[in-house]
Amino acid sequence: MSRTKAAPPASGAPAEVGQQVQGTAAFSKFMLVLQTVADAPGELDIARLAKLLPYPRGTLYRIVGALISEDMIRENSLTGTYQLGHRLMSLASKSWEAFDLRTVAHDHIAALRDATGETVHLAVPSGQEMVYIDKLESPRSVRMTSRIGTRVSLHSTSVGKAYLAALKPAERERLLGSIELVARTPYTITRSQDLRAEILETQRRSYSTDREENELEIRCFGAAILDRDGTPIGCVSVSIPKYRFNESESGTFVAELLSRVQAISRSLLSQL
């Protein structure tokens, strides 16, 4: 009996449910290894990767070797651990340069850094975390260990709490029900009822705080950047070392932060 061969989907048409695009399984393996290295740069060698990932050791060796050959990751010759390669960082940099939010926000966060004299971060949501897409260091002596590309928790950072507070209630509850409240420091909020109370307070005052909850000896203020519909698309924070933090000056920091965040939102709307 002859069989009629099904015609391929038209160009641009989505694959049917249950139909796997050729090559995606292998690509997913590469991406999982890459993401695992990115989440713990300089901490994982091949043995630790093998414990974390569900692949045979031989498969893992081939994936890691291919990623190294393409400079997507690189190996520390002394420790045998991996971190992101220069080629990947270059590609990421090009992506961030082209990202409208980073481009529009840059002059505003530079003005915020100059006005406060402290480190300023620009972050965007990424799943159950925030990721820094820009950072301007304080000109003063003590600097933070964060860097562009760092992923941080929603519950322990000012950018994360500002983002949660600005979300629509249904989306916020979905995230609050799924994030793990890991203690980053002894001051981190680890009870859901306390985090919800903190989010309500953040909504009331229009800015968030981080009282050494993500990094010891660092205090932060954060606020959300909103789109036309009032949806948060990013957040800005100001970070101050505890030793030079003066509670009486917090109003000045907050006023500068809110002014710049609102200016970023207006600049984005003017481009639409």
N, C-alpha and C positions, 0 to 999 in steps of 0.2 A: 504494500500500500504506500502510495506516495504521500509525502507530507508537505504542506504549504509552509514555507519559511516566513516567519513574521517579519514584517518590514521594520527597519530600525526607526527609532523615534526621530522626528524632525529636528533639525539643528536648533539648539537652544531650548528644546523641550525637556522638562525634568524627567529623570528616570522614574519608572513606576515604583511603588512601594515594594520593598523586598528585593529590588534589583540593585546589585552592587556595581558601582562604576569600577571598571577594570583598573587594578593597581592601588585602590584605596586602602586595602588591608596592609600592604607593605608600607605605604606612606604613613598610615596611622602609627605603625610601630616606630618609624623614624621620629615622628612628631612626639610620641610619648617619651622616648629617650631624651629628646631635645628639651622637652618641658621639664623633665625630672632633673636634668643637669641645671637648667635655668633656675629652678626653685631652690637649689642648694649649691650654688657655685663654689667650687673649691673644696667641697666636703665629700664627694662621692668618687670612689675608685670603682674598678670593674666588679669587685666582690660585693660592694655595697649596692651597686646598681642591680646585680643579679638577685639580691635579696628583695629589692623593692619592685622589680618588674617581672612579669609572668612569661619570660622568654628563656629558652635554652641558652646556656652559656655561649655555644657556638654562634647562635643567631645574634646574641648581644655583641659579641666580638666583631661580627661583620658590620653591624649597624654603627657601632662606635668608630670602627676603622673608616667607614665611608664618610661619616660626619667630620672626622678629623681631616681626611684628605681634601674635603671641600672647605675646610677652615670654618665650619659651623660650630665646632667645639674644639678645644685644645687641651692637651694633657700637661699637667705640671710634672716635669721630669724628676723632681725630687720626691713628691708625695704620691704620684700616680693618680691624682684626682683630676677631675675635669671641670672646665668652665666654658662659658660661651666664647666662640672664636671671633676673630676680628672681622671676618666677612659678614657674619650675622649681625654684629653690632653696627657695621656700616650700613647694611640694609635697613636695620631698625631706625638708624639715624635719618636716613632718607625718608622713611615713612613718617617719622615724627615731624620732620621739617615741612612735609606736605600736609600735615594734619591741621585743618583750619583753626581748631581751638588753640593749639599751641602757638600758631603764628599770631593769631589775634590777641592772645593773652600776654604774649611775651613782654611788650612794653609796659603793660599794666603791672605785671608782677615785678618787673625791674624797678618801677616807681615805688612799689610797696616795699621792696628790699631796701631801697635808698632811704625811704621815709622812716623805717623802723630800725635799720641797721642790723636786721636779723635774717636768718635763712628762710627762704620762701619756696614752697613746693606747689606744683600744679599736678593734679592727679585725675585720672579717669577711672570709671568702674570697669572691672574685668571679672565677671562671674561673681564669686563670693569674696572678692578682694578689690583693692584699689591699686593702680599702678602709676608710679610717678613718670610723667612724660616731660617734665621740665623741673629744674632746680637751680636756684640762684643762691650762692653761698653768702653768708654774712661776711662783711669785710673784717670782722673782729677775729680775735685769736682762736676761740674754740669753734670747731666746725662739726657738723653731723656726719655720721657714717653712711647715710643714705646716698643713693645715686639714681640717675635716670634709669628706669627699667625695674627698680625695686618694687616688689609687690608687698602690700601691707594689709593688715586685717581691717575689717569694717568696724569691729567693736572696740578696738584699742587705740584708734587714731582719730585725730580731729577731722581729717578728710573723710574717713569712713563714717563717722557719726553724723557729720554734716550731710553726707549723701543719704544716709538712712532717713534722717529727719525730713529731707525734702521730697522723698518718694511719696507716691500715692499710697494710701493705707494698705491696699491689697498686696501690692508689690513689696512693701516694707515687711509685712507679716510673713510673706513667703520667704524672704531672706532671713528674717529673724528666726524662723523655724528651722532653718537649714544650716546656719553657720555654727561652728564649734567655738565656744567661748574660752579659748586657750589663754592661760595667764602668761603674758609676756613679761610682766614685772609683778612685784607684790601689790601694785596699785591697780592692776587691770580689773575691769568689771567682768566677773565670771558668772553672775546669776542673771537669768533672763529678765526677771522682774526689775532688777536694778538698771539693766540696759534700757528697758522700755521707759523707765522713769527718766533716765538721762536723755533719751530721744525726745520725750515730751518737753523737757526743759530746754533742749536745743531749739525745738520749734518755737517755743515761747519767746526766746531772746534773739533768734535768727542767726546764731553762731554756735559753734561747738567748742569744747575744750578737751585737752589731753593733759592730764595732771600726772606726768611720769608713768602713763599707762602702757606706752609702747616702748619707751626707752628711758632708762633711769637718768635723772638729772636734766630732763628736757620737758619743758612746758610748751603747749601749742594751742593756737586758736585756729579754727577752720570755718569756712563758709562755702555754700554751694553756688555754682554757676547754673542758671536756669535757661531753658530754651523758651520759645514763644508760648508753648503750652504749660509752662511752669514745671517741666520735667528736668531734674538735675542731670547734666551731661558731664560735669566735672566739678572739682573742688580745689580751693586754694587754702594753704595753711601758712602760718607764720610760726616758726619754732625758736624758742628762747632758752638758753641754758639756765638752769635753776639759780645758779649763783648770781646772775645779773637780772633775774626776774624781780620786778617790783610790782606788787599788786596794785599800787596806786596808779601805775602807768598802763594798766590793762585796758582801760577805756580808750586810750589813744591807739593802742594796737588794734582793737576791735573796730574802731571808727575807720581807720585806714584800710583795714581788711575789707569791711563791708562796702566802702566806697569803691575800691578797685574791682571787687567781684561784680558789683552792679554795673560798673563801666564795661567790663568784659561782656556781660550779658547784652548790654545795649549795642556794643560793637558787633556782636554776632548777629543780632536782629537786623542791623542796618545793612548787612551783606546779603540778606535773603531777598 
